[in-house]
Amino acid sequence: MANRTLTFSVFRFNPYDPDFGPRMQEYIVEETPRMTLFTALTLIREEMDPSLQFDFVCRSAVCGSCAMLVNGHPRLACRTRTDELPAKIVLHPLPFFRLIGDLSVDTGSWFAEMAHRVESWVHTTETFDPDAEEARMSNDQALSVYELERCIECGCCVAACATAQMRDDFLGATGLLRIARFWIDPRDQRTDADFYDVVGTDAGVFGCVGLLACHDYCPKNLPLMEQLAYLRRRVMFASLRSAVGKKERQPEEQEATR
């Protein structure tokens, strides 16, 4: 089968140059066998337009830096082959994140802020001993934690999320996944009430409207919807326990004030 001629319509905009307004620019590329979007964009930048901005690091769907909108859908350029797409390919930067230029966005600042909001580290009162053995856990626990550690922070789930487009304080599926990762970690000593304070709001588990776009567009096939359901159950039980505890304390408090 003869190779196709591909037409790339690429979003161009330099927000730091007032003379470089937003526009779409077309490039014609001859398709080669097993060509990926990353390969095509590299060819455009090296042979046609060195000013084109887009991000890449690993080329192996590990770093997450090459995520962009491909014909309106968030995907990784390094693992999207052109033979999966029509001959007219339209590329935009991911929405929601701060635009750096053309197809390049700043996902790092948002993910760093999100990690700080959810306190993305193991909370423990134990003193760290560098000479001690690593804390042990069962294989099932370790595999559960590993499954939630596979997020590459590409931003595809956030870019596909309707709630995130409407409110910039929403943690998004990846933020909720991070909370779940530490909630199931047996080394983390935070209580259910501690986790509830972080995620039990409309900026957390109650902000999701259930459109499932995050689940559909995650390039690593992470169990985003399963973890959302898990978190909602944990938050509900934490809320019920808190309410029961308050009712039990009320008679004692009334007796103490007499």
Secondary structure, DSSP 8 states (H G I E B T S, - for coil): ----EEEEEEEE--TT-TTS--EEEEEEEE--TT-BHHHHHHHHHHHT-TT-----S-SSSSS-TTEEEETTEEEEGGG-BGGGS-SEEEEE--SSSEEEETTEEEHHHHHHHHHHHTT-S----S---TTS------HHHHHHHHHHT------HHHHT-HHHHH-TT--HHHHHHHHHHHHS-TT----HHHHHHHHSSTTTGGG-----HHHHH-TT---HHHHHHHHHHHHHHHHHHHHHHHHHHHHHHHHHT-
